[in-house]
């Protein structure tokens, strides 16, 4: 019931009854303790609280300040943290640079980062409820049950027990998640996916990731791995990926791969990504070829994913969307060529995200776990 009000509120009791199949009496009984404990409120009815000509209704709304959460996105060069309320509304933002990816060094910096966010919660002007958990989002293969980053090529980590190490420094429940899956949770509960039957979030940047929402759940996979679009073997086999395997999509379509290809083709080893983008926009054929090649492989990968799981919507996000215009046409053409039958009707949309949104995704995973009353988070 709380989930329904949180993700779809303000919502009248009669509408909850309609959507859940429960009687209004059952809804009222279930909601009563949520109101008593301060998680839900009866908002006063105004003009918008009318259903037709009948009497006004009091829509139910989650009390945002009834709890607070911290979410942190970890990258090889920075920590991006946010504090949020129970509705994932951002209260504070903090960015700290990293000068090392050594696990112990990162965890030390992460502990300081989190403590600063906790302090901001205590001293901030916005009303903040009790801190219920900390979400950490990291790229790669993450065992969320045990809070372990099993393999993160981007961070250079293998078998790092993030929840255990951080829990020794910060005595707050901790949930560690794959970053793209965390972003997908945020879209499912608080974003464009709230009313979608199925969708995928595909992120393009330093890596290529994919989060899936199918059959009422964000897909985690039996072994905690799912949606690894960037590691489909659709690129030339001679290209070695950061994961150690050959022919992965990321070897052609990641920002680093596009830059490397542009440097090689233009003979400009000192070129940065902004320079590569500028060259491509200016019509440089070598630079355009690198983006076209990326678009071709991304489109084929999207078609493979859509053919397999059939989402109604694919949101394309990540820092790589800044260059989206350079590969969109080739990507859509490749998608259309490889999508089977009605799968080609899947909508591809651009969804801009900042690193703050990734951190908010980490917070959203904690909110979901807390609201669902799932087993205690890792300490």
Buried (B, 14 or more C-beta within 10 A) or exposed (E): BBEBBBBBBBBBBEBBBEEEEBEEEBBBEBBEEBBEEEBBBEBEBEEEBEEEEEEBBBBBBBBBBBBBBBBBBBBBEBBBBBBBBBBBBBBBBBEBEBEEBEBEEBBBBBBBBBEEBBEBBEEEEBEBBEBBBBBBBBBBBBBBEBBBBBBBBBBBBBEBBBBBBBBEEBEBBBBBBBBBBBBBBBBBBBBBBEEBEBBBBBBBBBBBBBBBBBEEEBBBEEEBBBBBBBBBEBBEEEBEBBBEBBBBBBBBBBBBBBBBBBBEBBEBEEBEBEBBBEBBBEEBEBBBBBBBBBBBBBBBBBBBBBBEBBBEBBBBBBBBBBBBEBBBEBBBEBBEEBBEEEBBEBEBEEBEBEBBBBBBBBBBBBBBBBBEEEEEBBB
